[in-house]
Amino acid sequence: MFDPMTVVCDIPNIFVRRWTMYGGSKRFHSLITVWHKDPCSDGTDSSCWHKYEHRKMNKYERELEQFIYDGEPIFDNHPHYPDSREHKWFTELKRIKREWSARRDFFRIPWRWHFWHYRFQVHPLQQLKRRLFSRCQGCGGRFAYGQEVVGTSWHSTGPLWFRSESHIYHDQCLPNSGTANGKE
């Protein structure tokens, strides 16, 4: 199963003069990351997208779709392919149908407009909570500003107010799978 969280957008932190190189271009660190959290209502991680993907076609669209389906073996093969008048007419008909479908599908609601599913990750606040409240599970020490945190759980809650995160370690305190608790 995949993660139901998808990044909608990043708001850059223009107040701090730090940036990193991404593919040869300079980019500011994120101030806020906006996430879309899929509710997984149909058992998949993309239920918001699939809800609007298969809209109902009206009677004329169904007939046109059936005509194109029945006509493809005839008009997209020899003797009509590629220079006959019938093939050019059929190709034009398929192009018009694609444009009509795209124009009609433009107004469907994709997942990125489901603002009620948005979750906001404020990076400076997250770093402050981690510095003030989180402790290493190995040694019990605090994390310095900007220090890397190593987690061992997929289902972490993230930094909390007045409580430490679970399953986080300093890099040197992380118990290895072969050397758990310093024993080999």
Summary of the structure (lengths in Angstrom):
residues: 184
radius of gyration: 26.9
end to end distance: 33.9
largest distance: 80.0
contacts: 394
relative contact order: 0.11
helix: 35%
strand: 19%
